[in-house]
Amino acid sequence: QKVACVTSNQVDAMVASRKSGNAENGKEENEKQGKIRSVSKEEGERKRGQEEQETIASQSGTTKKVHIALISTSSALVIAGGVLGLVLGLVGRSKRRKKKTKEEKQSPRRVGFREAVEHIEVTPYSSEGLEDEEEEEIGIVLRVVSGPSSGLAYLCTKSQDRITVGRSEGNDLAVGDGEVSTVHVFINWSEKMKKWAVIDVGSLNGTRLNDELLKSSGRSMTYPYPLLDGDLIRLGSQTVIRVNYEPVAKNTVKAGRRADSLVISAALSASPSPEHLRAKQPIEDVCGVECPLRGFFKVGLFCLFDGHCGDNAAKKAKELLPQEVSRHFFDFGKKALAFREEEETKRGLQAAIASTDKLLDFQYEGCTATAMLVWKVNNSKYLQVANVGDSACVLGVRPKAGAARGIIARKVTVDHRVSNKTERARLVSCGAKLPENATRLHGLSLSRALGDQFLKSQNVGLVCDPHVSEIVKVRSDEEDVVFAIIASDGLWDVLSPELAVERAATVGASSQWRPDVMSSQLLRLAKKKKSTDDVSVLLVQF
């Protein structure tokens, strides 16, 4: 055995070395443990980060699921609400339809077309009438307040720049006073003074304005004396006329009435064609009524004009024809009408229509014309009808209860159409070249018309010569009901004269013979039967 001998110094060195080694080993171990802890910490942080992200993702997914659920629920509610609204709407519509059907059964209503119904009670200065609604202006009203013609009146605007007053029926204001001259005074519109003025035209017994004599040298015309509201004009010693300025519709000219003047009720019902309604265009039919006719207190004129290529010619004809009828009948009218001289009255209507056509300066536009002249002799009424074109007039008579005869329908006009065999033959003889089945002349279905001056100049047979009926006496038996239907071809294309008269008589019997109700029902019937043209129905109740 070897025994090592170690000195104390060596022992101390060995101990120190061992301590140093242990310290280094401890330091390495600590460093190693620190690295392990650092890695563990990073790994923990990474894991915690992943866990947080997974948590957020989980929460986001849950939120999305909740949103999707909410959206689905909301959509379901909207759809359910829409379905419920549709069901309720259908139920309400069904109820309204049933209610509407019930109302229509009780009281028919117009559906699907625009209707205009106007009632005209032909009395002095009624605002009701067939005049278009226009702006108002100040007109003059002349009222006879004293003398044999007391109660008589006349109204007009400055569109008529002269009013004649005298004893003759040809005057605008005719007074039955022996002291009044045939034409006693003129009342003119003065543009310079902006007033009406009275002029004595050389009367025998003179004229006084507010008791002041209108002066003149001999029997000549006086200077114009301006008229103020409330002035009194005295003609001779008996007749006194009061002057008033009143607002009236523009272009109004209306004669007044006296005890023996003609009084007739009439009504117009009209509706544009479906084509005009779709295009938002106005109706081309124009109606005119002047009763009493200017200067003739026992005469009335009822007219209908159906325009083509516009309504301008029809409107102008409405303005001109009453003027021309009054002018032509002035020469012989009183005698011819009183004695029912048929050829004379026929000549007057023919001349009035011819002069109207001459004044219609429309090259490519025209209209039909149907004019019914009505006059009174003693207690009886008479009528005569002139027409150009295819607007027709039909007379209806409903006999008194218990009478052997039935309802009578009588057409008093002739349709001037190219399809009419007589008119076709006339056109061919005038040089018109018409194919065998032609129904139009250069696009126009009419063979006679007012206006269309260019086509007339081509010598193809288009003329304005009217057909004039014979004079018809309206029965004075109060238990017989007599009426006239003047209508455009839009009515007659779908209704026969017999059916129109029968329907009007049936409706009239249940409505106290109101012309507005009768005309309205005829219009509705035409629309129900699918009339494709403008429809105007003027019903005149005698």
Helices and strands as residue ranges (DSSP letters): H 8-106, E 116-121, E 136-146, E 153-156, E 162-166, E 173-174, E 185-190, E 195-200, E 207-209, E 212-213, E 225-226, E 232-235, E 239-249, E 253-255, E 265-271, H 274-278, E 285-290, E 299-308, H 312-330, H 333-338, H 342-359, E 366-367, E 369-377, E 380-388, E 392-398, E 408-411, H 421-429, E 450-451, H 453-456, E 467-468, E 472-474, E 481-487, H 489-492, H 497-509, H 515-528, E 535-541
